[in-house]
Amino acid sequence: MADWIAVCALADIPAQGSRIIKHRAAEDIAVFRTRGDEVFALFDRCPHKGGPLSQGLVHGKTVTCPLHNWVIALDSGEAQAPDIGCAHHIPARLEAGVVYLALAG
């Protein structure tokens, strides 16, 4: 069972950018902020060749991997066709300017 854990303030994430969260039980987590201030979280590893998604370009509700231009849906972690693969998605929510992630203890 996962607990909701406060990880940062929304203001700590650049608009249309990301921030890395170190988590002891998992890989680095990239927390993304869209232009509309929605937040999403994925493991910071593209399903293609392991590129750092946190360094990719955020557009709409997707991020483009900086290595080979795979486009990944932020709300599911799924690669967009014709590519096939999935980055691990972590539930995220925003409350009163604070970003929370559902993380296993």
Buried (B, 14 or more C-beta within 10 A) or exposed (E): EEEEBEBBEBEEBEEBBBBEBEBEEBEBBBBBBBEEEBBBBBBBBBBBEEBBBBBBEBEEBBBBBBBEEBBBBBEEBBBEEEBEEEBBBBEBEBEEEBBBBBBEE
